[in-house]
């Protein structure tokens, strides 16, 4: 039982990181109906921003750790706006395939720029928050990094829900997702709302990158590929375009991956995660919380 509960804690911590990435995928899809495959590289840039910002502080405390986290989120929010304005906005009236190919191109560009700017070799991540293992009962423990991951994720999810459901910009995002033409007719600035969506999703990806690096303390310019794909699987599993669905799918993927890695099937953990994507596309394409929408011909 203790081992089972320990795996639950580990799985929730990993799923929380996937949730922050998956929400970026699902928000962009909800507004623009395309998958931003460059999102995983924003996750990577966020981790490197935290790496270099942390070097500005000689001593790391909880306060400086949150400053680094906030600074990285702001930098990646700006990066997300730049990507949207330069790469996606000129193609907004083009076919979905054209935008999809562009997203893959932006992803490859960011990977190569990362190798050029940051260097291709892995870097050891600094200790942003004081490390400590907390005993719960028996041999069950939770690390301070896992507490930071769960706490920060809960706060960011609450903030995201508040923005989307309780603010005017959130209302505009929901209106744009429902009908872009009608939204513009009632005075909503679609360009601003889309840029804000990219900024918000990119900031969450940056937070995910730093939290991921805290628990897997080695970063490199290609680090975003696999977590990004798994977060995409989580978004599809929960229902692409559905925010609670993305969070639910991420927690499920995190738990599944953790339990598989703790079994004799650990070699096949990645294959099992992507098998879930195949199964969900075969038997419930709309996802767990998504709704099937009939297309008008």
C-alpha positions in Angstrom: 0.0 0.0 0.0 2.8 2.4 0.8 4.4 1.8 -2.6 1.1 2.3 -4.3 0.5 5.6 -2.5 4.1 6.7 -3.3 3.5 6.0 -7.0 0.2 8.0 -6.8 2.2 11.0 -5.4 4.8 10.7 -8.1 2.2 10.3 -10.9 0.2 13.3 -9.7 3.4 15.4 -9.7 4.3 14.3 -13.3 0.7 14.8 -14.4 0.6 18.3 -13.0 3.6 19.2 -15.2 1.9 17.6 -18.3 -1.3 19.6 -17.4 0.5 23.0 -17.7 1.8 22.0 -21.2 -1.5 20.4 -22.3 -3.5 23.5 -21.4 -1.4 25.6 -23.9 -2.2 23.1 -26.7 -5.9 23.0 -25.9 -6.3 26.8 -25.5 -4.8 27.5 -28.9 -6.8 24.7 -30.5 -10.0 26.1 -28.9 -9.4 29.5 -30.4 -7.8 28.8 -33.7 -8.6 25.1 -34.3 -5.0 24.0 -35.0 -2.2 22.3 -33.0 0.7 24.5 -32.1 3.5 22.0 -32.3 6.1 24.7 -31.4 4.6 24.7 -27.9 6.9 22.0 -26.7 9.9 24.2 -27.7 8.5 27.1 -25.6 8.5 24.6 -22.7 12.2 24.1 -23.4 12.9 27.8 -23.6 11.2 28.3 -20.3 13.5 25.8 -18.7 16.6 27.5 -20.1 15.3 30.9 -19.0 15.0 29.6 -15.5 18.5 28.2 -15.8 20.1 31.6 -16.7 17.9 33.7 -14.5 18.8 31.5 -11.5 22.5 32.4 -12.1 21.7 36.0 -11.2 21.1 35.0 -7.6 24.0 33.9 -5.4 21.7 32.3 -2.9 18.5 30.4 -3.8 15.5 30.7 -1.5 11.7 30.2 -2.0 11.4 33.9 -2.8 14.1 33.9 -5.5 12.7 30.6 -6.9 9.4 32.2 -7.5 11.0 35.3 -9.0 12.8 33.0 -11.5 9.6 31.2 -12.2 7.7 34.4 -12.8 10.5 35.9 -15.0 10.6 32.8 -17.2 6.8 32.9 -17.6 7.0 36.6 -18.7 9.8 35.9 -21.2 8.0 32.9 -22.8 4.7 34.9 -22.9 6.5 37.5 -25.0 8.0 34.7 -27.1 4.5 33.2 -27.7 3.2 36.5 -28.9 6.1 36.9 -31.3 5.6 33.4 -32.7 1.9 34.1 -33.2 2.4 37.5 -34.8 5.3 36.5 -37.2 4.5 32.9 -38.0 0.8 32.2 -37.6 -1.1 35.5 -38.1 -0.1 35.9 -41.8 -1.5 32.4 -42.4 -4.7 32.8 -40.5 -6.8 32.5 -43.7 -4.8 29.7 -45.2 -5.6 26.0 -44.9 -5.1 24.1 -41.6 -2.4 22.0 -43.3 -0.4 25.1 -44.2 -0.5 26.3 -40.6 0.3 22.8 -39.3 3.4 22.6 -41.5 4.4 26.1 -40.3 4.1 25.0 -36.7 6.4 22.1 -37.2 8.8 24.4 -39.0 8.8 26.8 -36.0 9.4 23.9 -33.7 12.5 22.7 -35.6 13.7 26.4 -35.9 13.5 26.8 -32.1 15.3 23.5 -31.5 18.2 24.5 -33.8 18.3 28.0 -32.3 18.4 26.4 -28.9 21.4 24.2 -29.9 23.1 27.3 -31.3 22.5 29.6 -28.4 22.4 27.3 -25.4 24.8 24.6 -26.7 23.9 21.0 -27.5 25.2 19.5 -24.3 22.9 18.8 -21.3 23.2 21.2 -18.4 22.7 20.4 -14.7 19.8 22.4 -13.4 20.3 24.7 -10.4 18.5 24.1 -7.1 15.8 26.8 -7.2 14.0 25.8 -4.0 15.4 24.2 -0.9 15.3 20.5 -1.2 13.8 18.4 1.6 12.1 15.0 1.9 9.0 15.1 4.1 7.9 11.8 5.7 4.1 11.4 5.7 3.7 8.0 7.4 5.7 4.8 7.3 8.1 5.0 4.4 5.9 7.2 2.4 7.6 10.5 1.5 7.0 13.6 -0.6 9.8 15.9 -1.7 9.7 19.6 -1.4 10.1 19.8 -5.2 6.9 17.7 -5.6 5.1 20.0 -3.2 6.2 23.0 -5.3 5.0 21.3 -8.5 1.6 20.5 -7.1 1.2 23.9 -5.3 2.2 26.0 -8.3 0.1 23.9 -10.7 -3.0 24.3 -8.5 -2.5 28.0 -8.2 -1.9 28.4 -12.0 -5.0 26.3 -12.8 -7.1 28.4 -10.5 -5.8 31.6 -12.0 -6.4 30.2 -15.5 -10.0 29.3 -14.6 -10.6 32.7 -13.1 -9.2 34.4 -16.2 -11.3 32.4 -18.6 -14.5 32.3 -16.6 -14.6 35.6 -14.6 -12.9 38.3 -16.7 -13.8 40.2 -19.9 -10.8 38.9 -21.8 -11.9 35.3 -20.8 -15.4 36.0 -22.1 -13.8 37.3 -25.3 -11.7 34.1 -25.6 -14.8 31.9 -25.2 -16.7 34.0 -27.7 -13.9 33.8 -30.2 -13.7 30.0 -29.7 -17.5 29.7 -30.4 -17.8 32.0 -33.4 -14.9 34.3 -34.6 -17.0 36.3 -37.0 -19.7 37.0 -34.5 -17.1 38.0 -31.9 -15.6 40.5 -34.3 -19.0 41.9 -35.1 -19.7 42.7 -31.4 -16.5 44.6 -31.1 -14.0 42.0 -29.9 -10.4 42.6 -31.1 -9.7 39.0 -32.4 -6.0 39.7 -32.9 -5.5 40.9 -29.3 -7.4 37.9 -27.9 -5.4 35.4 -30.0 -2.2 37.0 -28.9 -3.3 36.9 -25.3 -4.1 33.2 -25.7 -0.7 32.5 -27.0 0.9 34.5 -24.2 -1.1 32.7 -21.5 -0.4 29.2 -23.0 3.3 30.0 -23.4 3.6 31.3 -19.8 2.1 28.0 -18.6 4.5 26.0 -20.7 7.4 28.0 -19.2 6.2 27.1 -15.7 5.9 23.5 -16.8 9.5 23.6 -18.1 10.9 24.8 -14.8 8.9 22.4 -12.7 10.0 19.5 -15.0 13.6 20.5 -14.7 13.3 20.6 -10.9 12.4 16.9 -10.8 14.5 15.8 -13.8 17.5 18.1 -13.3 19.2 18.0 -16.7 18.1 20.2 -19.6 19.0 20.3 -23.3 17.6 21.9 -26.4 15.7 18.8 -27.4 14.1 18.2 -24.0 10.7 19.4 -25.0 9.9 16.9 -27.7 8.8 13.9 -25.6 7.0 15.8 -22.8 5.3 17.9 -25.4 4.0 14.9 -27.3 2.8 13.3 -24.1 1.0 16.5 -23.1 -0.6 16.5 -26.6 -1.8 12.9 -25.9 -3.2 14.2 -22.6 -5.0 17.0 -24.3 -6.6 14.6 -26.8 -7.4 12.1 -24.1 -9.3 14.7 -22.1 -10.8 16.4 -25.1 -8.9 18.9 -27.2 -10.2 22.4 -26.7 -11.6 21.5 -23.2 -9.6 23.0 -20.3 -10.8 20.6 -17.5 -10.4 17.8 -20.0 -6.7 18.7 -20.6 -6.0 18.7 -16.9 -7.8 15.4 -16.4 -6.0 13.8 -19.3 -2.7 15.0 -18.0 -3.2 13.5 -14.6 -4.2 10.2 -16.1 -1.2 10.1 -18.4 1.1 11.0 -15.5 -0.3 8.2 -13.3 -0.2 5.7 -16.1 3.4 6.5 -17.0 4.5 6.4 -13.4 2.8 3.0 -12.6 4.2 1.5 -15.8 7.7 2.7 -15.1 7.4 1.1 -11.6 6.5 -2.3 -13.2 8.4 -4.8 -15.3 6.9 -3.1 -18.3 9.0 0.0 -17.7 10.8 -0.3 -21.1 7.5 0.1 -22.9 6.2 3.1 -20.9 6.4 5.6 -23.8 4.8 3.0 -26.2 1.9 2.5 -23.7 1.3 6.2 -23.4 1.1 6.6 -27.2 -1.1 3.5 -27.5 -3.6 5.4 -25.3 -3.7 8.1 -28.1 -4.5 5.5 -30.7 -7.2 3.9 -28.6 -8.9 7.2 -27.7 -8.9 8.2 -31.4 -10.4 4.9 -32.4 -13.1 4.7 -29.7 -13.7 8.2 -28.4 -12.2 10.8 -30.8 -13.8 13.7 -28.9 -11.9 12.7 -25.7 -13.2 12.0 -22.2 -14.8 15.4 -21.6 -15.1 16.5 -25.2 -18.3 16.7 -27.2 -18.9 15.3 -30.7 -19.8 18.2 -32.9 -21.4 17.5 -36.3 -20.0 19.3 -39.2 -22.4 21.0 -41.6 -21.9 20.2 -45.2 
